[in-house]
Amino acid sequence: MALNTEERFDIVFFTGYEVEHSICYGKLTLFVVGTPPLDEVLAKVEETGVDHVYFGSSQSYHPSDDNYDLWDRLVLGCLDEDLWVTLDFDVRYTDIVHESGYCERNRFVPMISVKLPYIGLFNYNATLKLDDTTFGKTNPGVWAHSLYSLMNKENFTHWDQYVDDKPI
């Protein structure tokens, strides 16, 4: 059963196999929308038998001064339970994720989301540049990749592969 975007916002927990090509590809996963209490998340982990929790599902990671502690409690709480934890976040939140210390944990998977609408309309010369905030600030340089070389079938997940998610 495929869940559309609106249905996903109405569901806090769903399970399915990780179809995006990260280190957790193929794992039975508990997907979590928003910031439910940690004890509820851990109860769902036990109920479903998963060892991978995916936070920020349905593009729900929106950190603010009011909820940093909620995200920390969830992510670090699950990592403390020796679970694999993916956090799907927009690239604009990179600094916040780094400051959280999550990346210091071996089972943390940062899923950095970069929105590129109409990607197929770029010509063959399109280049994706991994840059710094300004010249020489935090990175040793820049990396430039042919956009089309990054768009290979081994890394592609078609929307119709998100069909086995089950609300719980």
MODELLER restraints for C-alpha pairs under 7 A, 6 or more apart:
rsr = mdl.restraints
at = mdl.atoms
rsr.add(forms.Gaussian(group=physical.xy_distance, feature=features.Distance(at['CA:1:A'], at['CA:163:A']), mean=5.03, stdev=0.5))
rsr.add(forms.Gaussian(group=physical.xy_distance, feature=features.Distance(at['CA:1:A'], at['CA:164:A']), mean=5.52, stdev=0.5))
rsr.add(forms.Gaussian(group=physical.xy_distance, feature=features.Distance(at['CA:1:A'], at['CA:165:A']), mean=6.51, stdev=0.5))
rsr.add(forms.Gaussian(group=physical.xy_distance, feature=features.Distance(at['CA:2:A'], at['CA:162:A']), mean=6.13, stdev=0.5))
rsr.add(forms.Gaussian(group=physical.xy_distance, feature=features.Distance(at['CA:2:A'], at['CA:163:A']), mean=4.00, stdev=0.5))
rsr.add(forms.Gaussian(group=physical.xy_distance, feature=features.Distance(at['CA:2:A'], at['CA:164:A']), mean=6.45, stdev=0.5))
rsr.add(forms.Gaussian(group=physical.xy_distance, feature=features.Distance(at['CA:2:A'], at['CA:165:A']), mean=6.61, stdev=0.5))
rsr.add(forms.Gaussian(group=physical.xy_distance, feature=features.Distance(at['CA:5:A'], at['CA:58:A']), mean=7.00, stdev=0.5))
rsr.add(forms.Gaussian(group=physical.xy_distance, feature=features.Distance(at['CA:8:A'], at['CA:58:A']), mean=6.24, stdev=0.5))
rsr.add(forms.Gaussian(group=physical.xy_distance, feature=features.Distance(at['CA:9:A'], at['CA:58:A']), mean=6.59, stdev=0.5))
rsr.add(forms.Gaussian(group=physical.xy_distance, feature=features.Distance(at['CA:11:A'], at['CA:167:A']), mean=6.63, stdev=0.5))
rsr.add(forms.Gaussian(group=physical.xy_distance, feature=features.Distance(at['CA:12:A'], at['CA:32:A']), mean=5.62, stdev=0.5))
rsr.add(forms.Gaussian(group=physical.xy_distance, feature=features.Distance(at['CA:12:A'], at['CA:33:A']), mean=4.78, stdev=0.5))
rsr.add(forms.Gaussian(group=physical.xy_distance, feature=features.Distance(at['CA:12:A'], at['CA:34:A']), mean=6.95, stdev=0.5))
rsr.add(forms.Gaussian(group=physical.xy_distance, feature=features.Distance(at['CA:13:A'], at['CA:30:A']), mean=6.80, stdev=0.5))
rsr.add(forms.Gaussian(group=physical.xy_distance, feature=features.Distance(at['CA:13:A'], at['CA:31:A']), mean=5.71, stdev=0.5))
rsr.add(forms.Gaussian(group=physical.xy_distance, feature=features.Distance(at['CA:13:A'], at['CA:32:A']), mean=4.93, stdev=0.5))
rsr.add(forms.Gaussian(group=physical.xy_distance, feature=features.Distance(at['CA:13:A'], at['CA:33:A']), mean=6.54, stdev=0.5))
rsr.add(forms.Gaussian(group=physical.xy_distance, feature=features.Distance(at['CA:13:A'], at['CA:167:A']), mean=6.04, stdev=0.5))
rsr.add(forms.Gaussian(group=physical.xy_distance, feature=features.Distance(at['CA:13:A'], at['CA:168:A']), mean=5.56, stdev=0.5))
rsr.add(forms.Gaussian(group=physical.xy_distance, feature=features.Distance(at['CA:14:A'], at['CA:30:A']), mean=5.96, stdev=0.5))
rsr.add(forms.Gaussian(group=physical.xy_distance, feature=features.Distance(at['CA:14:A'], at['CA:31:A']), mean=5.25, stdev=0.5))
rsr.add(forms.Gaussian(group=physical.xy_distance, feature=features.Distance(at['CA:14:A'], at['CA:32:A']), mean=6.85, stdev=0.5))
rsr.add(forms.Gaussian(group=physical.xy_distance, feature=features.Distance(at['CA:14:A'], at['CA:165:A']), mean=6.19, stdev=0.5))
rsr.add(forms.Gaussian(group=physical.xy_distance, feature=features.Distance(at['CA:14:A'], at['CA:166:A']), mean=5.17, stdev=0.5))
rsr.add(forms.Gaussian(group=physical.xy_distance, feature=features.Distance(at['CA:14:A'], at['CA:167:A']), mean=4.11, stdev=0.5))
rsr.add(forms.Gaussian(group=physical.xy_distance, feature=features.Distance(at['CA:14:A'], at['CA:168:A']), mean=5.24, stdev=0.5))
rsr.add(forms.Gaussian(group=physical.xy_distance, feature=features.Distance(at['CA:15:A'], at['CA:29:A']), mean=5.51, stdev=0.5))
rsr.add(forms.Gaussian(group=physical.xy_distance, feature=features.Distance(at['CA:15:A'], at['CA:30:A']), mean=4.69, stdev=0.5))
rsr.add(forms.Gaussian(group=physical.xy_distance, feature=features.Distance(at['CA:15:A'], at['CA:31:A']), mean=5.81, stdev=0.5))
rsr.add(forms.Gaussian(group=physical.xy_distance, feature=features.Distance(at['CA:15:A'], at['CA:165:A']), mean=5.38, stdev=0.5))
rsr.add(forms.Gaussian(group=physical.xy_distance, feature=features.Distance(at['CA:15:A'], at['CA:166:A']), mean=5.23, stdev=0.5))
rsr.add(forms.Gaussian(group=physical.xy_distance, feature=features.Distance(at['CA:15:A'], at['CA:167:A']), mean=6.56, stdev=0.5))
rsr.add(forms.Gaussian(group=physical.xy_distance, feature=features.Distance(at['CA:16:A'], at['CA:28:A']), mean=5.64, stdev=0.5))
rsr.add(forms.Gaussian(group=physical.xy_distance, feature=features.Distance(at['CA:16:A'], at['CA:29:A']), mean=5.53, stdev=0.5))
rsr.add(forms.Gaussian(group=physical.xy_distance, feature=features.Distance(at['CA:16:A'], at['CA:30:A']), mean=6.97, stdev=0.5))
rsr.add(forms.Gaussian(group=physical.xy_distance, feature=features.Distance(at['CA:16:A'], at['CA:164:A']), mean=5.79, stdev=0.5))
rsr.add(forms.Gaussian(group=physical.xy_distance, feature=features.Distance(at['CA:16:A'], at['CA:165:A']), mean=4.43, stdev=0.5))
rsr.add(forms.Gaussian(group=physical.xy_distance, feature=features.Distance(at['CA:16:A'], at['CA:166:A']), mean=6.37, stdev=0.5))
rsr.add(forms.Gaussian(group=physical.xy_distance, feature=features.Distance(at['CA:17:A'], at['CA:26:A']), mean=5.37, stdev=0.5))
rsr.add(forms.Gaussian(group=physical.xy_distance, feature=features.Distance(at['CA:17:A'], at['CA:27:A']), mean=5.32, stdev=0.5))
rsr.add(forms.Gaussian(group=physical.xy_distance, feature=features.Distance(at['CA:17:A'], at['CA:28:A']), mean=4.36, stdev=0.5))
rsr.add(forms.Gaussian(group=physical.xy_distance, feature=features.Distance(at['CA:17:A'], at['CA:29:A']), mean=5.62, stdev=0.5))
rsr.add(forms.Gaussian(group=physical.xy_distance, feature=features.Distance(at['CA:18:A'], at['CA:24:A']), mean=6.59, stdev=0.5))
rsr.add(forms.Gaussian(group=physical.xy_distance, feature=features.Distance(at['CA:18:A'], at['CA:25:A']), mean=5.03, stdev=0.5))
rsr.add(forms.Gaussian(group=physical.xy_distance, feature=features.Distance(at['CA:18:A'], at['CA:26:A']), mean=4.96, stdev=0.5))
rsr.add(forms.Gaussian(group=physical.xy_distance, feature=features.Distance(at['CA:18:A'], at['CA:27:A']), mean=5.43, stdev=0.5))
rsr.add(forms.Gaussian(group=physical.xy_distance, feature=features.Distance(at['CA:18:A'], at['CA:28:A']), mean=6.40, stdev=0.5))
rsr.add(forms.Gaussian(group=physical.xy_distance, feature=features.Distance(at['CA:18:A'], at['CA:29:A']), mean=6.15, stdev=0.5))
rsr.add(forms.Gaussian(group=physical.xy_distance, feature=features.Distance(at['CA:19:A'], at['CA:25:A']), mean=5.74, stdev=0.5))
rsr.add(forms.Gaussian(group=physical.xy_distance, feature=features.Distance(at['CA:19:A'], at['CA:26:A']), mean=6.15, stdev=0.5))
rsr.add(forms.Gaussian(group=physical.xy_distance, feature=features.Distance(at['CA:19:A'], at['CA:157:A']), mean=6.71, stdev=0.5))
rsr.add(forms.Gaussian(group=physical.xy_distance, feature=features.Distance(at['CA:19:A'], at['CA:161:A']), mean=6.90, stdev=0.5))
rsr.add(forms.Gaussian(group=physical.xy_distance, feature=features.Distance(at['CA:20:A'], at['CA:157:A']), mean=6.03, stdev=0.5))
rsr.add(forms.Gaussian(group=physical.xy_distance, feature=features.Distance(at['CA:21:A'], at['CA:155:A']), mean=5.83, stdev=0.5))
rsr.add(forms.Gaussian(group=physical.xy_distance, feature=features.Distance(at['CA:27:A'], at['CA:52:A']), mean=6.94, stdev=0.5))
rsr.add(forms.Gaussian(group=physical.xy_distance, feature=features.Distance(at['CA:28:A'], at['CA:50:A']), mean=5.82, stdev=0.5))
rsr.add(forms.Gaussian(group=physical.xy_distance, feature=features.Distance(at['CA:28:A'], at['CA:52:A']), mean=6.97, stdev=0.5))
rsr.add(forms.Gaussian(group=physical.xy_distance, feature=features.Distance(at['CA:29:A'], at['CA:50:A']), mean=5.75, stdev=0.5))
rsr.add(forms.Gaussian(group=physical.xy_distance, feature=features.Distance(at['CA:29:A'], at['CA:52:A']), mean=5.02, stdev=0.5))
rsr.add(forms.Gaussian(group=physical.xy_distance, feature=features.Distance(at['CA:29:A'], at['CA:53:A']), mean=5.69, stdev=0.5))
rsr.add(forms.Gaussian(group=physical.xy_distance, feature=features.Distance(at['CA:29:A'], at['CA:54:A']), mean=6.82, stdev=0.5))
rsr.add(forms.Gaussian(group=physical.xy_distance, feature=features.Distance(at['CA:30:A'], at['CA:45:A']), mean=6.86, stdev=0.5))
rsr.add(forms.Gaussian(group=physical.xy_distance, feature=features.Distance(at['CA:30:A'], at['CA:50:A']), mean=6.56, stdev=0.5))
rsr.add(forms.Gaussian(group=physical.xy_distance, feature=features.Distance(at['CA:30:A'], at['CA:52:A']), mean=6.39, stdev=0.5))
rsr.add(forms.Gaussian(group=physical.xy_distance, feature=features.Distance(at['CA:30:A'], at['CA:53:A']), mean=4.83, stdev=0.5))
rsr.add(forms.Gaussian(group=physical.xy_distance, feature=features.Distance(at['CA:30:A'], at['CA:54:A']), mean=6.12, stdev=0.5))
rsr.add(forms.Gaussian(group=physical.xy_distance, feature=features.Distance(at['CA:31:A'], at['CA:53:A']), mean=5.95, stdev=0.5))
rsr.add(forms.Gaussian(group=physical.xy_distance, feature=features.Distance(at['CA:31:A'], at['CA:54:A']), mean=4.71, stdev=0.5))
rsr.add(forms.Gaussian(group=physical.xy_distance, feature=features.Distance(at['CA:31:A'], at['CA:55:A']), mean=6.29, stdev=0.5))
rsr.add(forms.Gaussian(group=physical.xy_distance, feature=features.Distance(at['CA:31:A'], at['CA:57:A']), mean=6.08, stdev=0.5))
rsr.add(forms.Gaussian(group=physical.xy_distance, feature=features.Distance(at['CA:32:A'], at['CA:54:A']), mean=6.02, stdev=0.5))
rsr.add(forms.Gaussian(group=physical.xy_distance, feature=features.Distance(at['CA:32:A'], at['CA:55:A']), mean=5.08, stdev=0.5))
rsr.add(forms.Gaussian(group=physical.xy_distance, feature=features.Distance(at['CA:32:A'], at['CA:56:A']), mean=6.60, stdev=0.5))
rsr.add(forms.Gaussian(group=physical.xy_distance, feature=features.Distance(at['CA:32:A'], at['CA:57:A']), mean=5.65, stdev=0.5))
rsr.add(forms.Gaussian(group=physical.xy_distance, feature=features.Distance(at['CA:33:A'], at['CA:55:A']), mean=6.57, stdev=0.5))
rsr.add(forms.Gaussian(group=physical.xy_distance, feature=features.Distance(at['CA:33:A'], at['CA:56:A']), mean=5.82, stdev=0.5))
rsr.add(forms.Gaussian(group=physical.xy_distance, feature=features.Distance(at['CA:33:A'], at['CA:57:A']), mean=4.93, stdev=0.5))
rsr.add(forms.Gaussian(group=physical.xy_distance, feature=features.Distance(at['CA:33:A'], at['CA:58:A']), mean=6.33, stdev=0.5))
rsr.add(forms.Gaussian(group=physical.xy_distance, feature=features.Distance(at['CA:33:A'], at['CA:60:A']), mean=5.82, stdev=0.5))
rsr.add(forms.Gaussian(group=physical.xy_distance, feature=features.Distance(at['CA:34:A'], at['CA:56:A']), mean=6.36, stdev=0.5))
rsr.add(forms.Gaussian(group=physical.xy_distance, feature=features.Distance(at['CA:34:A'], at['CA:60:A']), mean=5.32, stdev=0.5))
rsr.add(forms.Gaussian(group=physical.xy_distance, feature=features.Distance(at['CA:34:A'], at['CA:61:A']), mean=6.66, stdev=0.5))
rsr.add(forms.Gaussian(group=physical.xy_distance, feature=features.Distance(at['CA:35:A'], at['CA:70:A']), mean=6.41, stdev=0.5))
rsr.add(forms.Gaussian(group=physical.xy_distance, feature=features.Distance(at['CA:35:A'], at['CA:71:A']), mean=6.60, stdev=0.5))
rsr.add(forms.Gaussian(group=physical.xy_distance, feature=features.Distance(at['CA:38:A'], at['CA:73:A']), mean=6.91, stdev=0.5))
rsr.add(forms.Gaussian(group=physical.xy_distance, feature=features.Distance(at['CA:38:A'], at['CA:74:A']), mean=5.45, stdev=0.5))
rsr.add(forms.Gaussian(group=physical.xy_distance, feature=features.Distance(at['CA:51:A'], at['CA:83:A']), mean=5.12, stdev=0.5))
rsr.add(forms.Gaussian(group=physical.xy_distance, feature=features.Distance(at['CA:51:A'], at['CA:84:A']), mean=6.01, stdev=0.5))
rsr.add(forms.Gaussian(group=physical.xy_distance, feature=features.Distance(at['CA:52:A'], at['CA:83:A']), mean=5.73, stdev=0.5))
rsr.add(forms.Gaussian(group=physical.xy_distance, feature=features.Distance(at['CA:52:A'], at['CA:84:A']), mean=4.47, stdev=0.5))
rsr.add(forms.Gaussian(group=physical.xy_distance, feature=features.Distance(at['CA:52:A'], at['CA:85:A']), mean=5.71, stdev=0.5))
rsr.add(forms.Gaussian(group=physical.xy_distance, feature=features.Distance(at['CA:53:A'], at['CA:84:A']), mean=6.27, stdev=0.5))
rsr.add(forms.Gaussian(group=physical.xy_distance, feature=features.Distance(at['CA:53:A'], at['CA:85:A']), mean=4.96, stdev=0.5))
rsr.add(forms.Gaussian(group=physical.xy_distance, feature=features.Distance(at['CA:53:A'], at['CA:86:A']), mean=6.30, stdev=0.5))
rsr.add(forms.Gaussian(group=physical.xy_distance, feature=features.Distance(at['CA:54:A'], at['CA:85:A']), mean=5.87, stdev=0.5))
rsr.add(forms.Gaussian(group=physical.xy_distance, feature=features.Distance(at['CA:54:A'], at['CA:86:A']), mean=4.66, stdev=0.5))
rsr.add(forms.Gaussian(group=physical.xy_distance, feature=features.Distance(at['CA:54:A'], at['CA:87:A']), mean=5.99, stdev=0.5))
rsr.add(forms.Gaussian(group=physical.xy_distance, feature=features.Distance(at['CA:55:A'], at['CA:86:A']), mean=6.02, stdev=0.5))
rsr.add(forms.Gaussian(group=physical.xy_distance, feature=features.Distance(at['CA:55:A'], at['CA:87:A']), mean=4.82, stdev=0.5))
rsr.add(forms.Gaussian(group=physical.xy_distance, feature=features.Distance(at['CA:55:A'], at['CA:88:A']), mean=6.31, stdev=0.5))
rsr.add(forms.Gaussian(group=physical.xy_distance, feature=features.Distance(at['CA:56:A'], at['CA:87:A']), mean=5.69, stdev=0.5))
rsr.add(forms.Gaussian(group=physical.xy_distance, feature=features.Distance(at['CA:56:A'], at['CA:88:A']), mean=4.92, stdev=0.5))
rsr.add(forms.Gaussian(group=physical.xy_distance, feature=features.Distance(at['CA:56:A'], at['CA:89:A']), mean=6.50, stdev=0.5))
rsr.add(forms.Gaussian(group=physical.xy_distance, feature=features.Distance(at['CA:57:A'], at['CA:88:A']), mean=6.65, stdev=0.5))
rsr.add(forms.Gaussian(group=physical.xy_distance, feature=features.Distance(at['CA:61:A'], at['CA:89:A']), mean=5.86, stdev=0.5))
rsr.add(forms.Gaussian(group=physical.xy_distance, feature=features.Distance(at['CA:75:A'], at['CA:85:A']), mean=6.83, stdev=0.5))
rsr.add(forms.Gaussian(group=physical.xy_distance, feature=features.Distance(at['CA:78:A'], at['CA:85:A']), mean=6.92, stdev=0.5))
rsr.add(forms.Gaussian(group=physical.xy_distance, feature=features.Distance(at['CA:79:A'], at['CA:85:A']), mean=6.52, stdev=0.5))
rsr.add(forms.Gaussian(group=physical.xy_distance, feature=features.Distance(at['CA:79:A'], at['CA:107:A']), mean=6.89, stdev=0.5))
rsr.add(forms.Gaussian(group=physical.xy_distance, feature=features.Distance(at['CA:83:A'], at['CA:107:A']), mean=6.89, stdev=0.5))
rsr.add(forms.Gaussian(group=physical.xy_distance, feature=features.Distance(at['CA:84:A'], at['CA:107:A']), mean=4.80, stdev=0.5))
rsr.add(forms.Gaussian(group=physical.xy_distance, feature=features.Distance(at['CA:84:A'], at['CA:108:A']), mean=6.13, stdev=0.5))
rsr.add(forms.Gaussian(group=physical.xy_distance, feature=features.Distance(at['CA:85:A'], at['CA:107:A']), mean=6.22, stdev=0.5))
rsr.add(forms.Gaussian(group=physical.xy_distance, feature=features.Distance(at['CA:85:A'], at['CA:108:A']), mean=5.00, stdev=0.5))
rsr.add(forms.Gaussian(group=physical.xy_distance, feature=features.Distance(at['CA:85:A'], at['CA:109:A']), mean=5.99, stdev=0.5))
rsr.add(forms.Gaussian(group=physical.xy_distance, feature=features.Distance(at['CA:86:A'], at['CA:108:A']), mean=5.93, stdev=0.5))
rsr.add(forms.Gaussian(group=physical.xy_distance, feature=features.Distance(at['CA:86:A'], at['CA:109:A']), mean=4.45, stdev=0.5))
rsr.add(forms.Gaussian(group=physical.xy_distance, feature=features.Distance(at['CA:86:A'], at['CA:110:A']), mean=5.85, stdev=0.5))
rsr.add(forms.Gaussian(group=physical.xy_distance, feature=features.Distance(at['CA:86:A'], at['CA:111:A']), mean=6.48, stdev=0.5))
rsr.add(forms.Gaussian(group=physical.xy_distance, feature=features.Distance(at['CA:87:A'], at['CA:109:A']), mean=6.44, stdev=0.5))
rsr.add(forms.Gaussian(group=physical.xy_distance, feature=features.Distance(at['CA:87:A'], at['CA:110:A']), mean=5.39, stdev=0.5))
rsr.add(forms.Gaussian(group=physical.xy_distance, feature=features.Distance(at['CA:87:A'], at['CA:111:A']), mean=5.75, stdev=0.5))
rsr.add(forms.Gaussian(group=physical.xy_distance, feature=features.Distance(at['CA:88:A'], at['CA:110:A']), mean=6.52, stdev=0.5))
rsr.add(forms.Gaussian(group=physical.xy_distance, feature=features.Distance(at['CA:88:A'], at['CA:111:A']), mean=4.51, stdev=0.5))
rsr.add(forms.Gaussian(group=physical.xy_distance, feature=features.Distance(at['CA:88:A'], at['CA:112:A']), mean=6.11, stdev=0.5))
rsr.add(forms.Gaussian(group=physical.xy_distance, feature=features.Distance(at['CA:88:A'], at['CA:113:A']), mean=6.65, stdev=0.5))
rsr.add(forms.Gaussian(group=physical.xy_distance, feature=features.Distance(at['CA:89:A'], at['CA:111:A']), mean=6.24, stdev=0.5))
rsr.add(forms.Gaussian(group=physical.xy_distance, feature=features.Distance(at['CA:89:A'], at['CA:112:A']), mean=5.41, stdev=0.5))
rsr.add(forms.Gaussian(group=physical.xy_distance, feature=features.Distance(at['CA:89:A'], at['CA:113:A']), mean=5.66, stdev=0.5))
rsr.add(forms.Gaussian(group=physical.xy_distance, feature=features.Distance(at['CA:90:A'], at['CA:112:A']), mean=5.91, stdev=0.5))
rsr.add(forms.Gaussian(group=physical.xy_distance, feature=features.Distance(at['CA:90:A'], at['CA:113:A']), mean=4.64, stdev=0.5))
rsr.add(forms.Gaussian(group=physical.xy_distance, feature=features.Distance(at['CA:90:A'], at['CA:114:A']), mean=6.25, stdev=0.5))
rsr.add(forms.Gaussian(group=physical.xy_distance, feature=features.Distance(at['CA:91:A'], at['CA:112:A']), mean=5.59, stdev=0.5))
rsr.add(forms.Gaussian(group=physical.xy_distance, feature=features.Distance(at['CA:91:A'], at['CA:113:A']), mean=5.64, stdev=0.5))
rsr.add(forms.Gaussian(group=physical.xy_distance, feature=features.Distance(at['CA:91:A'], at['CA:114:A']), mean=5.77, stdev=0.5))
rsr.add(forms.Gaussian(group=physical.xy_distance, feature=features.Distance(at['CA:102:A'], at['CA:108:A']), mean=6.42, stdev=0.5))
rsr.add(forms.Gaussian(group=physical.xy_distance, feature=features.Distance(at['CA:124:A'], at['CA:148:A']), mean=6.63, stdev=0.5))
rsr.add(forms.Gaussian(group=physical.xy_distance, feature=features.Distance(at['CA:126:A'], at['CA:146:A']), mean=6.13, stdev=0.5))
rsr.add(forms.Gaussian(group=physical.xy_distance, feature=features.Distance(at['CA:126:A'], at['CA:147:A']), mean=5.50, stdev=0.5))
rsr.add(forms.Gaussian(group=physical.xy_distance, feature=features.Distance(at['CA:127:A'], at['CA:144:A']), mean=6.29, stdev=0.5))
rsr.add(forms.Gaussian(group=physical.xy_distance, feature=features.Distance(at['CA:127:A'], at['CA:145:A']), mean=5.48, stdev=0.5))
rsr.add(forms.Gaussian(group=physical.xy_distance, feature=features.Distance(at['CA:127:A'], at['CA:146:A']), mean=4.56, stdev=0.5))
rsr.add(forms.Gaussian(group=physical.xy_distance, feature=features.Distance(at['CA:127:A'], at['CA:147:A']), mean=5.03, stdev=0.5))
rsr.add(forms.Gaussian(group=physical.xy_distance, feature=features.Distance(at['CA:128:A'], at['CA:144:A']), mean=5.64, stdev=0.5))
rsr.add(forms.Gaussian(group=physical.xy_distance, feature=features.Distance(at['CA:128:A'], at['CA:145:A']), mean=5.23, stdev=0.5))
rsr.add(forms.Gaussian(group=physical.xy_distance, feature=features.Distance(at['CA:128:A'], at['CA:146:A']), mean=6.25, stdev=0.5))
rsr.add(forms.Gaussian(group=physical.xy_distance, feature=features.Distance(at['CA:128:A'], at['CA:147:A']), mean=5.52, stdev=0.5))
rsr.add(forms.Gaussian(group=physical.xy_distance, feature=features.Distance(at['CA:129:A'], at['CA:142:A']), mean=6.84, stdev=0.5))
rsr.add(forms.Gaussian(group=physical.xy_distance, feature=features.Distance(at['CA:129:A'], at['CA:143:A']), mean=5.67, stdev=0.5))
rsr.add(forms.Gaussian(group=physical.xy_distance, feature=features.Distance(at['CA:129:A'], at['CA:144:A']), mean=4.33, stdev=0.5))
rsr.add(forms.Gaussian(group=physical.xy_distance, feature=features.Distance(at['CA:129:A'], at['CA:145:A']), mean=6.40, stdev=0.5))
rsr.add(forms.Gaussian(group=physical.xy_distance, feature=features.Distance(at['CA:130:A'], at['CA:142:A']), mean=5.63, stdev=0.5))
rsr.add(forms.Gaussian(group=physical.xy_distance, feature=features.Distance(at['CA:130:A'], at['CA:143:A']), mean=5.05, stdev=0.5))
rsr.add(forms.Gaussian(group=physical.xy_distance, feature=features.Distance(at['CA:130:A'], at['CA:144:A']), mean=6.24, stdev=0.5))
rsr.add(forms.Gaussian(group=physical.xy_distance, feature=features.Distance(at['CA:131:A'], at['CA:142:A']), mean=4.95, stdev=0.5))
rsr.add(forms.Gaussian(group=physical.xy_distance, feature=features.Distance(at['CA:131:A'], at['CA:143:A']), mean=6.83, stdev=0.5))
rsr.add(forms.Gaussian(group=physical.xy_distance, feature=features.Distance(at['CA:132:A'], at['CA:138:A']), mean=6.45, stdev=0.5))
rsr.add(forms.Gaussian(group=physical.xy_distance, feature=features.Distance(at['CA:132:A'], at['CA:139:A']), mean=6.01, stdev=0.5))
